[in-house]
Amino acid sequence: MLLALGGGVTGDLVGFVAASLHRGIPLIHLPTSIIAQVDSSIGGKVGINHPRGKNLLGNFHQASAVFIHPQFLQTLPEIEFINGMAEVIKYAVTLDATLWDLLEAEHGQILDRKPDILEQIIRRSVELKIQVVEKDEKESEYRSLLNFGHTVGHAIEQLSQYQMKHGFAVAAGMLVAGVLSHQLMGYPASHLKRLRKTLNLFKLDDVKISKYALIDIWETIQTDKKARRKQPRFTLLDSNGQPLLFQAVSREALRNAVDVC
Ligand SMILES: NC(=O)c1ccc[n+]([C@@H]2O[C@H](COP(=O)([O-])OP(=O)(O)OC[C@H]3O[C@@H](n4cnc5c(N)ncnc54)[C@H](O)[C@@H]3O)[C@@H](O)[C@H]2O)c1
């Protein structure tokens, strides 16, 4: 049995070792960062990065148990806390309007790490992730809705040689996906404005995507595991804010979106 005590990197690495040793030994997660508590410890994805791609070496290996204690978050550096909030925002924007309202209304309490509100948002995020994973554990289809913001997000992370934190990259990716959704799928301007505002409330709107050449982003997303025949596929949102999976996006459309991010 292996115990993974730490953030998402520890959980992914220890999980990968647990999945590989004797073709799988039991694993228990004790996640200590917000990303690990709301996301990486739930759902069984384990893996490590490779210079050729994020999580290129990976597996599915469900933990026997996950013990989450929000108190761990009190010692998390500020930047790591904000970083983790990107995944919570992703759940809210794609799956739960009530959670989105709560994030907006209580952003001050959340950033002050008041235990009660932390417990509420962690509990709700875990419930949402479990609901998705239970429907599609191996990501044949539905689970890919959790990739909202991750297509461009992973590309930026890789282009920064993993110097950029996952949540900040995902936040920039969510904005690109939001703009694409607006430009291509009729996602309302009011929702897009709200997404920008929420990222701003949680200090996640700092990434200058224009720093990266579009050609580099395009080439990187073509090698994404989810691309098909070099055609990048995005999770977008429709006119009702509902997720649309595996949406093909042209280079021109991506340029138009990045230009207004
Ligand atoms: N497997 C999945 O489904 C999944 C989902 C989302 C993200 N991830 C992966 O998770 C990783 C990001 O996770 P992360 O943000 O936890 O990064 P991390 O594990 O690097 O932790 C961030 C930093 O915080 C420190 N830390 C962790 N807990 C702490 C605590 N309680 N007090 C003080 N410091 C603490 C760590 O030592 C580290 O320096 C990425 O590699 C991402 O790809 C995996």
The ligand as a Gaussian input file, in Angstrom:
#p B3LYP/6-31G(d) Opt

LIG

0 1
 N       -4.581000      13.529000     -11.786000
 C       -5.448000      14.480000     -12.058000
 O       -6.626000      14.220000     -12.359000
 C       -5.012000      15.907000     -11.962000
 C       -5.975000      16.924000     -11.965000
 C       -5.547000      18.241000     -11.806000
 C       -4.202000      18.518000     -11.679000
 N       -3.298000      17.503000     -11.690000
 C       -1.871000      17.778000     -11.535000
 O       -1.651000      18.322000     -10.230000
 C       -0.495000      19.144000     -10.282000
 C       -0.768000      20.444000      -9.549000
 O       -1.087000      20.152000      -8.215000
 P       -0.677000      21.162000      -7.046000
 O       -1.158000      22.502000      -7.388000
 O       -1.106000      20.549000      -5.780000
 O        0.910000      21.230000      -7.172000
 P        2.068000      20.711000      -6.203000
 O        1.873000      19.297000      -5.814000
 O        3.341000      21.054000      -6.890000
 O        1.895000      21.592000      -4.892000
 C        2.141000      22.958000      -4.970000
 C        3.185000      23.410000      -3.921000
 O        2.519000      23.490000      -2.675000
 C        3.233000      22.744000      -1.701000
 N        2.227000      22.262000      -0.760000
 C        1.301000      21.302000      -0.959000
 N        0.496000      21.219000       0.099000
 C        0.908000      22.146000       0.998000
 C        0.445000      22.566000       2.284000
 N       -0.635000      22.016000       2.857000
 N        1.112000      23.562000       2.918000
 C        2.188000      24.150000       2.332000
 N        2.661000      23.809000       1.120000
 C        2.024000      22.819000       0.459000
 C        3.973000      21.690000      -2.495000
 O        5.108000      21.230000      -1.794000
 C        4.356000      22.469000      -3.739000
 O        5.508000      23.245000      -3.505000
 C       -0.168000      19.374000     -11.751000
 O        0.963000      18.613000     -12.103000
 C       -1.392000      18.855000     -12.477000
 O       -1.113000      18.326000     -13.728000
 C       -3.680000      16.206000     -11.824000

